Amino acid sequence: RIEKDKCQMYKFFTENKFRTAKILGYWDDYEEFTDDLFTGKAIPANASWPTFFKCCHLTQGSSESTIMLKSQDWVDNNKGYLT
């Protein structure tokens, strides 16, 4: 499972005390994630910007699965791009 899923890989790393980039959360549901993103739940108010959104599945790498979120204003102004 860890071979094809970056979420599982990062969960394994953190459970086994490997250093990783800060992970703000894991979502399995697209609607829940976008709701959390647009209401400010996904990214804490004290988060550093820019922050990055990354899909977990390894094959998503070729699908531009990493997106830089420049600021909360940028997220608010680019909802069409992000959905």
Beta strands, then each sheet from edge to edge (+ up, - down):
strand 1: 51-54
strand 2: 66-69
sheet 1: 1+ 2-
end
